């Protein structure tokens, strides 16, 4: 059985922390922050969130 391993001086990209992004840039890319629970039509009608 032959075991091959790959070694690199660079760590894998998913191990690297992501660079900081300004909140306005995030909003441009993904839109407004939305709640985890979307209120139902009835809850919105009554003004409860």
mmCIF entry with sequence, helices, sheets and N, C-alpha, C, O atoms, coordinates in Angstrom:
data_MODEL
# 
_entry.id   MODEL 
# 
_entity.id                         1 
_entity.type                       polymer 
_entity.pdbx_number_of_molecules   1 
# 
_entity_poly.entity_id                      1 
_entity_poly.type                           'polypeptide(L)' 
_entity_poly.nstd_linkage                   no 
_entity_poly.nstd_monomer                   no 
_entity_poly.pdbx_seq_one_letter_code       
;(UNK)(UNK)(UNK)(UNK)(UNK)(UNK)(UNK)(UNK)(UNK)(UNK)(UNK)(UNK)(UNK)(UNK)(UNK)(UNK)
(UNK)(UNK)(UNK)(UNK)(UNK)(UNK)(UNK)(UNK)(UNK)(UNK)(UNK)(UNK)(UNK)(UNK)(UNK)(UNK)
(UNK)(UNK)(UNK)(UNK)(UNK)(UNK)(UNK)(UNK)(UNK)(UNK)(UNK)(UNK)(UNK)(UNK)(UNK)(UNK)
(UNK)
;
_entity_poly.pdbx_seq_one_letter_code_can   XXXXXXXXXXXXXXXXXXXXXXXXXXXXXXXXXXXXXXXXXXXXXXXXX 
_entity_poly.pdbx_strand_id                 A 
# 
loop_
_entity_poly_seq.entity_id 
_entity_poly_seq.num 
_entity_poly_seq.mon_id 
_entity_poly_seq.hetero 
1 1  UNK n 
1 2  UNK n 
1 3  UNK n 
1 4  UNK n 
1 5  UNK n 
1 6  UNK n 
1 7  UNK n 
1 8  UNK n 
1 9  UNK n 
1 10 UNK n 
1 11 UNK n 
1 12 UNK n 
1 13 UNK n 
1 14 UNK n 
1 15 UNK n 
1 16 UNK n 
1 17 UNK n 
1 18 UNK n 
1 19 UNK n 
1 20 UNK n 
1 21 UNK n 
1 22 UNK n 
1 23 UNK n 
1 24 UNK n 
1 25 UNK n 
1 26 UNK n 
1 27 UNK n 
1 28 UNK n 
1 29 UNK n 
1 30 UNK n 
1 31 UNK n 
1 32 UNK n 
1 33 UNK n 
1 34 UNK n 
1 35 UNK n 
1 36 UNK n 
1 37 UNK n 
1 38 UNK n 
1 39 UNK n 
1 40 UNK n 
1 41 UNK n 
1 42 UNK n 
1 43 UNK n 
1 44 UNK n 
1 45 UNK n 
1 46 UNK n 
1 47 UNK n 
1 48 UNK n 
1 49 UNK n 
# 
_struct_asym.id          A 
_struct_asym.entity_id   1 
# 
loop_
_struct_conf.conf_type_id 
_struct_conf.id 
_struct_conf.pdbx_PDB_helix_id 
_struct_conf.beg_label_comp_id 
_struct_conf.beg_label_asym_id 
_struct_conf.beg_label_seq_id 
_struct_conf.pdbx_beg_PDB_ins_code 
_struct_conf.end_label_comp_id 
_struct_conf.end_label_asym_id 
_struct_conf.end_label_seq_id 
_struct_conf.pdbx_end_PDB_ins_code 
_struct_conf.beg_auth_comp_id 
_struct_conf.beg_auth_asym_id 
_struct_conf.beg_auth_seq_id 
_struct_conf.end_auth_comp_id 
_struct_conf.end_auth_asym_id 
_struct_conf.end_auth_seq_id 
_struct_conf.pdbx_PDB_helix_class 
_struct_conf.details 
_struct_conf.pdbx_PDB_helix_length 
HELX_P HELX_P1 AA1 UNK A 23 ? UNK A 30 ? UNK A 23 UNK A 30 1 ? 8 
HELX_P HELX_P2 AA2 UNK A 41 ? UNK A 46 ? UNK A 41 UNK A 46 1 ? 6 
# 
_struct_conf_type.id          HELX_P 
_struct_conf_type.criteria    ? 
_struct_conf_type.reference   ? 
# 
loop_
_atom_site.group_PDB 
_atom_site.id 
_atom_site.type_symbol 
_atom_site.label_atom_id 
_atom_site.label_alt_id 
_atom_site.label_comp_id 
_atom_site.label_asym_id 
_atom_site.label_entity_id 
_atom_site.label_seq_id 
_atom_site.pdbx_PDB_ins_code 
_atom_site.Cartn_x 
_atom_site.Cartn_y 
_atom_site.Cartn_z 
_atom_site.occupancy 
_atom_site.B_iso_or_equiv 
_atom_site.pdbx_formal_charge 
_atom_site.auth_seq_id 
_atom_site.auth_comp_id 
_atom_site.auth_asym_id 
_atom_site.auth_atom_id 
_atom_site.pdbx_PDB_model_num 
ATOM 1   N N  . UNK A 1 1  ? 0.851   -1.180 0.000  1.00 0.00 ? 1  UNK A N  1 
ATOM 2   C CA . UNK A 1 1  ? 0.000   0.000  0.000  1.00 0.00 ? 1  UNK A CA 1 
ATOM 3   C C  . UNK A 1 1  ? 0.893   1.238  0.000  1.00 0.00 ? 1  UNK A C  1 
ATOM 4   O O  . UNK A 1 1  ? 1.856   1.326  0.762  1.00 0.00 ? 1  UNK A O  1 
ATOM 5   N N  . UNK A 1 2  ? 0.563   2.167  -0.846 1.00 0.00 ? 2  UNK A N  1 
ATOM 6   C CA . UNK A 1 2  ? 1.360   3.385  -0.973 1.00 0.00 ? 2  UNK A CA 1 
ATOM 7   C C  . UNK A 1 2  ? 0.581   4.547  -0.351 1.00 0.00 ? 2  UNK A C  1 
ATOM 8   O O  . UNK A 1 2  ? -0.559  4.810  -0.733 1.00 0.00 ? 2  UNK A O  1 
ATOM 9   N N  . UNK A 1 3  ? 1.187   5.224  0.589  1.00 0.00 ? 3  UNK A N  1 
ATOM 10  C CA . UNK A 1 3  ? 0.526   6.341  1.257  1.00 0.00 ? 3  UNK A CA 1 
ATOM 11  C C  . UNK A 1 3  ? 1.204   7.627  0.806  1.00 0.00 ? 3  UNK A C  1 
ATOM 12  O O  . UNK A 1 3  ? 2.394   7.839  1.036  1.00 0.00 ? 3  UNK A O  1 
ATOM 13  N N  . UNK A 1 4  ? 0.424   8.472  0.164  1.00 0.00 ? 4  UNK A N  1 
ATOM 14  C CA . UNK A 1 4  ? 0.938   9.755  -0.298 1.00 0.00 ? 4  UNK A CA 1 
ATOM 15  C C  . UNK A 1 4  ? 0.397   10.848 0.615  1.00 0.00 ? 4  UNK A C  1 
ATOM 16  O O  . UNK A 1 4  ? -0.776  10.836 0.988  1.00 0.00 ? 4  UNK A O  1 
ATOM 17  N N  . UNK A 1 5  ? 1.242   11.768 0.959  1.00 0.00 ? 5  UNK A N  1 
ATOM 18  C CA . UNK A 1 5  ? 0.777   12.918 1.723  1.00 0.00 ? 5  UNK A CA 1 
ATOM 19  C C  . UNK A 1 5  ? 1.260   14.174 1.020  1.00 0.00 ? 5  UNK A C  1 
ATOM 20  O O  . UNK A 1 5  ? 2.333   14.201 0.417  1.00 0.00 ? 5  UNK A O  1 
ATOM 21  N N  . UNK A 1 6  ? 0.457   15.191 1.111  1.00 0.00 ? 6  UNK A N  1 
ATOM 22  C CA . UNK A 1 6  ? 0.763   16.455 0.459  1.00 0.00 ? 6  UNK A CA 1 
ATOM 23  C C  . UNK A 1 6  ? 1.079   17.475 1.540  1.00 0.00 ? 6  UNK A C  1 
ATOM 24  O O  . UNK A 1 6  ? 0.266   17.714 2.432  1.00 0.00 ? 6  UNK A O  1 
ATOM 25  N N  . UNK A 1 7  ? 2.234   18.061 1.463  1.00 0.00 ? 7  UNK A N  1 
ATOM 26  C CA . UNK A 1 7  ? 2.612   19.083 2.441  1.00 0.00 ? 7  UNK A CA 1 
ATOM 27  C C  . UNK A 1 7  ? 2.931   20.375 1.709  1.00 0.00 ? 7  UNK A C  1 
ATOM 28  O O  . UNK A 1 7  ? 3.547   20.377 0.643  1.00 0.00 ? 7  UNK A O  1 
ATOM 29  N N  . UNK A 1 8  ? 2.502   21.455 2.304  1.00 0.00 ? 8  UNK A N  1 
ATOM 30  C CA . UNK A 1 8  ? 2.735   22.764 1.722  1.00 0.00 ? 8  UNK A CA 1 
ATOM 31  C C  . UNK A 1 8  ? 3.123   23.720 2.838  1.00 0.00 ? 8  UNK A C  1 
ATOM 32  O O  . UNK A 1 8  ? 2.764   23.518 3.998  1.00 0.00 ? 8  UNK A O  1 
ATOM 33  N N  . UNK A 1 9  ? 3.851   24.753 2.478  1.00 0.00 ? 9  UNK A N  1 
ATOM 34  C CA . UNK A 1 9  ? 4.208   25.747 3.483  1.00 0.00 ? 9  UNK A CA 1 
ATOM 35  C C  . UNK A 1 9  ? 3.014   26.645 3.810  1.00 0.00 ? 9  UNK A C  1 
ATOM 36  O O  . UNK A 1 9  ? 2.984   27.284 4.862  1.00 0.00 ? 9  UNK A O  1 
ATOM 37  N N  . UNK A 1 10 ? 2.040   26.692 2.914  1.00 0.00 ? 10 UNK A N  1 
ATOM 38  C CA . UNK A 1 10 ? 0.840   27.497 3.143  1.00 0.00 ? 10 UNK A CA 1 
ATOM 39  C C  . UNK A 1 10 ? -0.226  26.643 3.826  1.00 0.00 ? 10 UNK A C  1 
ATOM 40  O O  . UNK A 1 10 ? -0.491  25.529 3.374  1.00 0.00 ? 10 UNK A O  1 
ATOM 41  N N  . UNK A 1 11 ? -0.845  27.132 4.902  1.00 0.00 ? 11 UNK A N  1 
ATOM 42  C CA . UNK A 1 11 ? -1.955  26.375 5.496  1.00 0.00 ? 11 UNK A CA 1 
ATOM 43  C C  . UNK A 1 11 ? -3.173  26.408 4.568  1.00 0.00 ? 11 UNK A C  1 
ATOM 44  O O  . UNK A 1 11 ? -3.270  27.266 3.691  1.00 0.00 ? 11 UNK A O  1 
ATOM 45  N N  . UNK A 1 12 ? -4.082  25.485 4.766  1.00 0.00 ? 12 UNK A N  1 
ATOM 46  C CA . UNK A 1 12 ? -5.287  25.429 3.945  1.00 0.00 ? 12 UNK A CA 1 
ATOM 47  C C  . UNK A 1 12 ? -6.103  26.701 4.114  1.00 0.00 ? 12 UNK A C  1 
ATOM 48  O O  . UNK A 1 12 ? -6.095  27.318 5.180  1.00 0.00 ? 12 UNK A O  1 
ATOM 49  N N  . UNK A 1 13 ? -6.816  27.092 3.046  1.00 0.00 ? 13 UNK A N  1 
ATOM 50  C CA . UNK A 1 13 ? -7.538  28.370 3.078  1.00 0.00 ? 13 UNK A CA 1 
ATOM 51  C C  . UNK A 1 13 ? -8.688  28.369 4.079  1.00 0.00 ? 13 UNK A C  1 
ATOM 52  O O  . UNK A 1 13 ? -9.031  29.429 4.603  1.00 0.00 ? 13 UNK A O  1 
ATOM 53  N N  . UNK A 1 14 ? -9.297  27.217 4.365  1.00 0.00 ? 14 UNK A N  1 
ATOM 54  C CA . UNK A 1 14 ? -10.424 27.207 5.307  1.00 0.00 ? 14 UNK A CA 1 
ATOM 55  C C  . UNK A 1 14 ? -9.972  27.317 6.762  1.00 0.00 ? 14 UNK A C  1 
ATOM 56  O O  . UNK A 1 14 ? -10.797 27.486 7.660  1.00 0.00 ? 14 UNK A O  1 
ATOM 57  N N  . UNK A 1 15 ? -8.663  27.220 6.996  1.00 0.00 ? 15 UNK A N  1 
ATOM 58  C CA . UNK A 1 15 ? -8.129  27.356 8.349  1.00 0.00 ? 15 UNK A CA 1 
ATOM 59  C C  . UNK A 1 15 ? -7.849  28.824 8.665  1.00 0.00 ? 15 UNK A C  1 
ATOM 60  O O  . UNK A 1 15 ? -7.839  29.223 9.830  1.00 0.00 ? 15 UNK A O  1 
ATOM 61  N N  . UNK A 1 16 ? -7.624  29.612 7.636  1.00 0.00 ? 16 UNK A N  1 
ATOM 62  C CA . UNK A 1 16 ? -7.292  31.026 7.819  1.00 0.00 ? 16 UNK A CA 1 
ATOM 63  C C  . UNK A 1 16 ? -8.514  31.810 8.305  1.00 0.00 ? 16 UNK A C  1 
ATOM 64  O O  . UNK A 1 16 ? -9.621  31.580 7.818  1.00 0.00 ? 16 UNK A O  1 
ATOM 65  N N  . UNK A 1 17 ? -8.332  32.736 9.260  1.00 0.00 ? 17 UNK A N  1 
ATOM 66  C CA . UNK A 1 17 ? -9.461  33.584 9.652  1.00 0.00 ? 17 UNK A CA 1 
ATOM 67  C C  . UNK A 1 17 ? -9.823  34.528 8.508  1.00 0.00 ? 17 UNK A C  1 
ATOM 68  O O  . UNK A 1 17 ? -8.966  34.948 7.730  1.00 0.00 ? 17 UNK A O  1 
ATOM 69  N N  . UNK A 1 18 ? -11.099 34.848 8.425  1.00 0.00 ? 18 UNK A N  1 
ATOM 70  C CA . UNK A 1 18 ? -11.539 35.742 7.357  1.00 0.00 ? 18 UNK A CA 1 
ATOM 71  C C  . UNK A 1 18 ? -11.153 37.175 7.695  1.00 0.00 ? 18 UNK A C  1 
ATOM 72  O O  . UNK A 1 18 ? -11.174 37.556 8.866  1.00 0.00 ? 18 UNK A O  1 
ATOM 73  N N  . UNK A 1 19 ? -10.803 37.973 6.697  1.00 0.00 ? 19 UNK A N  1 
ATOM 74  C CA . UNK A 1 19 ? -10.466 39.368 6.968  1.00 0.00 ? 19 UNK A CA 1 
ATOM 75  C C  . UNK A 1 19 ? -11.702 40.147 7.423  1.00 0.00 ? 19 UNK A C  1 
ATOM 76  O O  . UNK A 1 19 ? -12.831 39.788 7.091  1.00 0.00 ? 19 UNK A O  1 
ATOM 77  N N  . UNK A 1 20 ? -11.474 41.213 8.186  1.00 0.00 ? 20 UNK A N  1 
ATOM 78  C CA . UNK A 1 20 ? -12.562 42.048 8.685  1.00 0.00 ? 20 UNK A CA 1 
ATOM 79  C C  . UNK A 1 20 ? -13.237 42.763 7.526  1.00 0.00 ? 20 UNK A C  1 
ATOM 80  O O  . UNK A 1 20 ? -12.567 43.287 6.636  1.00 0.00 ? 20 UNK A O  1 
ATOM 81  N N  . UNK A 1 21 ? -14.554 42.784 7.537  1.00 0.00 ? 21 UNK A N  1 
ATOM 82  C CA . UNK A 1 21 ? -15.312 43.548 6.547  1.00 0.00 ? 21 UNK A CA 1 
ATOM 83  C C  . UNK A 1 21 ? -16.168 44.558 7.283  1.00 0.00 ? 21 UNK A C  1 
ATOM 84  O O  . UNK A 1 21 ? -16.795 44.243 8.295  1.00 0.00 ? 21 UNK A O  1 
ATOM 85  N N  . UNK A 1 22 ? -16.188 45.755 6.773  1.00 0.00 ? 22 UNK A N  1 
ATOM 86  C CA . UNK A 1 22 ? -17.004 46.808 7.354  1.00 0.00 ? 22 UNK A CA 1 
ATOM 87  C C  . UNK A 1 22 ? -18.487 46.434 7.217  1.00 0.00 ? 22 UNK A C  1 
ATOM 88  O O  . UNK A 1 22 ? -18.875 45.773 6.254  1.00 0.00 ? 22 UNK A O  1 
ATOM 89  N N  . UNK A 1 23 ? -19.298 46.854 8.166  1.00 0.00 ? 23 UNK A N  1 
ATOM 90  C CA . UNK A 1 23 ? -20.715 46.497 8.159  1.00 0.00 ? 23 UNK A CA 1 
ATOM 91  C C  . UNK A 1 23 ? -21.424 47.025 6.914  1.00 0.00 ? 23 UNK A C  1 
ATOM 92  O O  . UNK A 1 23 ? -22.319 46.361 6.391  1.00 0.00 ? 23 UNK A O  1 
ATOM 93  N N  . UNK A 1 24 ? -21.044 48.196 6.435  1.00 0.00 ? 24 UNK A N  1 
ATOM 94  C CA . UNK A 1 24 ? -21.696 48.743 5.241  1.00 0.00 ? 24 UNK A CA 1 
ATOM 95  C C  . UNK A 1 24 ? -21.369 47.912 4.004  1.00 0.00 ? 24 UNK A C  1 
ATOM 96  O O  . UNK A 1 24 ? -22.212 47.767 3.119  1.00 0.00 ? 24 UNK A O  1 
ATOM 97  N N  . UNK A 1 25 ? -20.156 47.363 3.931  1.00 0.00 ? 25 UNK A N  1 
ATOM 98  C CA . UNK A 1 25 ? -19.804 46.492 2.802  1.00 0.00 ? 25 UNK A CA 1 
ATOM 99  C C  . UNK A 1 25 ? -20.582 45.183 2.880  1.00 0.00 ? 25 UNK A C  1 
ATOM 100 O O  . UNK A 1 25 ? -21.016 44.653 1.857  1.00 0.00 ? 25 UNK A O  1 
ATOM 101 N N  . UNK A 1 26 ? -20.758 44.660 4.097  1.00 0.00 ? 26 UNK A N  1 
ATOM 102 C CA . UNK A 1 26 ? -21.546 43.449 4.263  1.00 0.00 ? 26 UNK A CA 1 
ATOM 103 C C  . UNK A 1 26 ? -22.997 43.684 3.852  1.00 0.00 ? 26 UNK A C  1 
ATOM 104 O O  . UNK A 1 26 ? -23.613 42.833 3.212  1.00 0.00 ? 26 UNK A O  1 
ATOM 105 N N  . UNK A 1 27 ? -23.533 44.837 4.223  1.00 0.00 ? 27 UNK A N  1 
ATOM 106 C CA . UNK A 1 27 ? -24.913 45.159 3.882  1.00 0.00 ? 27 UNK A CA 1 
ATOM 107 C C  . UNK A 1 27 ? -25.083 45.309 2.376  1.00 0.00 ? 27 UNK A C  1 
ATOM 108 O O  . UNK A 1 27 ? -26.103 44.897 1.824  1.00 0.00 ? 27 UNK A O  1 
ATOM 109 N N  . UNK A 1 28 ? -24.084 45.901 1.704  1.00 0.00 ? 28 UNK A N  1 
ATOM 110 C CA . UNK A 1 28 ? -24.153 46.019 0.245  1.00 0.00 ? 28 UNK A CA 1 
ATOM 111 C C  . UNK A 1 28 ? -24.181 44.646 -0.411 1.00 0.00 ? 28 UNK A C  1 
ATOM 112 O O  . UNK A 1 28 ? -24.918 44.432 -1.373 1.00 0.00 ? 28 UNK A O  1 
ATOM 113 N N  . UNK A 1 29 ? -23.389 43.725 0.098  1.00 0.00 ? 29 UNK A N  1 
ATOM 114 C CA . UNK A 1 29 ? -23.282 42.400 -0.516 1.00 0.00 ? 29 UNK A CA 1 
ATOM 115 C C  . UNK A 1 29 ? -24.483 41.517 -0.201 1.00 0.00 ? 29 UNK A C  1 
ATOM 116 O O  . UNK A 1 29 ? -24.960 40.804 -1.084 1.00 0.00 ? 29 UNK A O  1 
ATOM 117 N N  . UNK A 1 30 ? -24.989 41.544 1.043  1.00 0.00 ? 30 UNK A N  1 
ATOM 118 C CA . UNK A 1 30 ? -25.989 40.570 1.479  1.00 0.00 ? 30 UNK A CA 1 
ATOM 119 C C  . UNK A 1 30 ? -27.333 41.168 1.858  1.00 0.00 ? 30 UNK A C  1 
ATOM 120 O O  . UNK A 1 30 ? -28.284 40.421 2.089  1.00 0.00 ? 30 UNK A O  1 
ATOM 121 N N  . UNK A 1 31 ? -27.445 42.486 1.931  1.00 0.00 ? 31 UNK A N  1 
ATOM 122 C CA . UNK A 1 31 ? -28.711 43.098 2.314  1.00 0.00 ? 31 UNK A CA 1 
ATOM 123 C C  . UNK A 1 31 ? -28.830 43.248 3.826  1.00 0.00 ? 31 UNK A C  1 
ATOM 124 O O  . UNK A 1 31 ? -27.888 42.981 4.573  1.00 0.00 ? 31 UNK A O  1 
ATOM 125 N N  . UNK A 1 32 ? -30.017 43.683 4.258  1.00 0.00 ? 32 UNK A N  1 
ATOM 126 C CA . UNK A 1 32 ? -30.252 43.916 5.677  1.00 0.00 ? 32 UNK A CA 1 
ATOM 127 C C  . UNK A 1 32 ? -30.162 42.630 6.474  1.00 0.00 ? 32 UNK A C  1 
ATOM 128 O O  . UNK A 1 32 ? -30.390 41.539 5.953  1.00 0.00 ? 32 UNK A O  1 
ATOM 129 N N  . UNK A 1 33 ? -29.825 42.778 7.755  1.00 0.00 ? 33 UNK A N  1 
ATOM 130 C CA . UNK A 1 33 ? -29.840 41.643 8.672  1.00 0.00 ? 33 UNK A CA 1 
ATOM 131 C C  . UNK A 1 33 ? -31.299 41.302 8.950  1.00 0.00 ? 33 UNK A C  1 
ATOM 132 O O  . UNK A 1 33 ? -32.086 42.168 9.332  1.00 0.00 ? 33 UNK A O  1 
ATOM 133 N N  . UNK A 1 34 ? -31.650 40.038 8.756  1.00 0.00 ? 34 UNK A N  1 
ATOM 134 C CA . UNK A 1 34 ? -33.023 39.600 8.963  1.00 0.00 ? 34 UNK A CA 1 
ATOM 135 C C  . UNK A 1 34 ? -33.104 38.737 10.206 1.00 0.00 ? 34 UNK A C  1 
ATOM 136 O O  . UNK A 1 34 ? -32.163 38.004 10.513 1.00 0.00 ? 34 UNK A O  1 
ATOM 137 N N  . UNK A 1 35 ? -34.230 38.812 10.938 1.00 0.00 ? 35 UNK A N  1 
ATOM 138 C CA . UNK A 1 35 ? -34.363 38.012 12.156 1.00 0.00 ? 35 UNK A CA 1 
ATOM 139 C C  . UNK A 1 35 ? -34.443 36.526 11.831 1.00 0.00 ? 35 UNK A C  1 
ATOM 140 O O  . UNK A 1 35 ? -34.818 36.139 10.724 1.00 0.00 ? 35 UNK A O  1 
ATOM 141 N N  . UNK A 1 36 ? -34.086 35.699 12.810 1.00 0.00 ? 36 UNK A N  1 
ATOM 142 C CA . UNK A 1 36 ? -34.167 34.254 12.625 1.00 0.00 ? 36 UNK A CA 1 
ATOM 143 C C  . UNK A 1 36 ? -35.626 33.815 12.464 1.00 0.00 ? 36 UNK A C  1 
ATOM 144 O O  . UNK A 1 36 ? -35.929 32.920 11.676 1.00 0.00 ? 36 UNK A O  1 
ATOM 145 N N  . UNK A 1 37 ? -36.516 34.447 13.213 1.00 0.00 ? 37 UNK A N  1 
ATOM 146 C CA . UNK A 1 37 ? -37.934 34.099 13.163 1.00 0.00 ? 37 UNK A CA 1 
ATOM 147 C C  . UNK A 1 37 ? -38.673 35.207 12.427 1.00 0.00 ? 37 UNK A C  1 
ATOM 148 O O  . UNK A 1 37 ? -38.754 36.336 12.911 1.00 0.00 ? 37 UNK A O  1 
ATOM 149 N N  . UNK A 1 38 ? -39.209 34.884 11.265 1.00 0.00 ? 38 UNK A N  1 
ATOM 150 C CA . UNK A 1 38 ? -40.006 35.860 10.527 1.00 0.00 ? 38 UNK A CA 1 
ATOM 151 C C  . UNK A 1 38 ? -41.403 35.891 11.149 1.00 0.00 ? 38 UNK A C  1 
ATOM 152 O O  . UNK A 1 38 ? -42.019 34.838 11.317 1.00 0.00 ? 38 UNK A O  1 
ATOM 153 N N  . UNK A 1 39 ? -41.913 37.073 11.491 1.00 0.00 ? 39 UNK A N  1 
ATOM 154 C CA . UNK A 1 39 ? -43.270 37.123 12.045 1.00 0.00 ? 39 UNK A CA 1 
ATOM 155 C C  . UNK A 1 39 ? -44.291 36.699 10.988 1.00 0.00 ? 39 UNK A C  1 
ATOM 156 O O  . UNK A 1 39 ? -44.119 36.971 9.800  1.00 0.00 ? 39 UNK A O  1 
ATOM 157 N N  . UNK A 1 40 ? -45.333 36.046 11.427 1.00 0.00 ? 40 UNK A N  1 
ATOM 158 C CA . UNK A 1 40 ? -46.380 35.610 10.502 1.00 0.00 ? 40 UNK A CA 1 
ATOM 159 C C  . UNK A 1 40 ? -47.183 36.825 10.036 1.00 0.00 ? 40 UNK A C  1 
ATOM 160 O O  . UNK A 1 40 ? -47.027 37.934 10.547 1.00 0.00 ? 40 UNK A O  1 
ATOM 161 N N  . UNK A 1 41 ? -48.039 36.580 9.056  1.00 0.00 ? 41 UNK A N  1 
ATOM 162 C CA . UNK A 1 41 ? -48.865 37.658 8.529  1.00 0.00 ? 41 UNK A CA 1 
ATOM 163 C C  . UNK A 1 41 ? -49.743 38.234 9.639  1.00 0.00 ? 41 UNK A C  1 
ATOM 164 O O  . UNK A 1 41 ? -49.925 39.448 9.726  1.00 0.00 ? 41 UNK A O  1 
ATOM 165 N N  . UNK A 1 42 ? -50.286 37.359 10.485 1.00 0.00 ? 42 UNK A N  1 
ATOM 166 C CA . UNK A 1 42 ? -51.157 37.803 11.570 1.00 0.00 ? 42 UNK A CA 1 
ATOM 167 C C  . UNK A 1 42 ? -50.376 38.605 12.609 1.00 0.00 ? 42 UNK A C  1 
ATOM 168 O O  . UNK A 1 42 ? -50.870 39.614 13.111 1.00 0.00 ? 42 UNK A O  1 
ATOM 169 N N  . UNK A 1 43 ? -49.161 38.164 12.935 1.00 0.00 ? 43 UNK A N  1 
ATOM 170 C CA . UNK A 1 43 ? -48.328 38.903 13.900 1.00 0.00 ? 43 UNK A CA 1 
ATOM 171 C C  . UNK A 1 43 ? -47.961 40.280 13.355 1.00 0.00 ? 43 UNK A C  1 
ATOM 172 O O  . UNK A 1 43 ? -47.942 41.263 14.096 1.00 0.00 ? 43 UNK A O  1 
ATOM 173 N N  . UNK A 1 44 ? -47.671 40.345 12.065 1.00 0.00 ? 44 UNK A N  1 
ATOM 174 C CA . UNK A 1 44 ? -47.365 41.651 11.465 1.00 0.00 ? 44 UNK A CA 1 
ATOM 175 C C  . UNK A 1 44 ? -48.592 42.547 11.464 1.00 0.00 ? 44 UNK A C  1 
ATOM 176 O O  . UNK A 1 44 ? -48.481 43.756 11.663 1.00 0.00 ? 44 UNK A O  1 
ATOM 177 N N  . UNK A 1 45 ? -49.763 41.958 11.239 1.00 0.00 ? 45 UNK A N  1 
ATOM 178 C CA . UNK A 1 45 ? -51.001 42.726 11.231 1.00 0.00 ? 45 UNK A CA 1 
ATOM 179 C C  . UNK A 1 45 ? -51.266 43.345 12.601 1.00 0.00 ? 45 UNK A C  1 
ATOM 180 O O  . UNK A 1 45 ? -51.699 44.494 12.694 1.00 0.00 ? 45 UNK A O  1 
ATOM 181 N N  . UNK A 1 46 ? -51.004 42.578 13.667 1.00 0.00 ? 46 UNK A N  1 
ATOM 182 C CA . UNK A 1 46 ? -51.227 43.072 15.027 1.00 0.00 ? 46 UNK A CA 1 
ATOM 183 C C  . UNK A 1 46 ? -50.057 43.892 15.557 1.00 0.00 ? 46 UNK A C  1 
ATOM 184 O O  . UNK A 1 46 ? -50.163 44.489 16.628 1.00 0.00 ? 46 UNK A O  1 
ATOM 185 N N  . UNK A 1 47 ? -48.958 43.932 14.840 1.00 0.00 ? 47 UNK A N  1 
ATOM 186 C CA . UNK A 1 47 ? -47.806 44.713 15.265 1.00 0.00 ? 47 UNK A CA 1 
ATOM 187 C C  . UNK A 1 47 ? -46.941 44.027 16.290 1.00 0.00 ? 47 UNK A C  1 
ATOM 188 O O  . UNK A 1 47 ? -46.155 44.687 16.970 1.00 0.00 ? 47 UNK A O  1 
ATOM 189 N N  . UNK A 1 48 ? -47.063 42.714 16.423 1.00 0.00 ? 48 UNK A N  1 
ATOM 190 C CA . UNK A 1 48 ? -46.226 41.959 17.369 1.00 0.00 ? 48 UNK A CA 1 
ATOM 191 C C  . UNK A 1 48 ? -45.098 41.301 16.598 1.00 0.00 ? 48 UNK A C  1 
ATOM 192 O O  . UNK A 1 48 ? -45.298 40.731 15.526 1.00 0.00 ? 48 UNK A O  1 
ATOM 193 N N  . UNK A 1 49 ? -43.906 41.396 17.172 1.00 0.00 ? 49 UNK A N  1 
ATOM 194 C CA . UNK A 1 49 ? -42.771 40.779 16.481 1.00 0.00 ? 49 UNK A CA 1 
ATOM 195 C C  . UNK A 1 49 ? -42.079 39.761 17.322 1.00 0.00 ? 49 UNK A C  1 
ATOM 196 O O  . UNK A 1 49 ? -41.103 39.154 16.878 1.00 0.00 ? 49 UNK A O  1 
# 
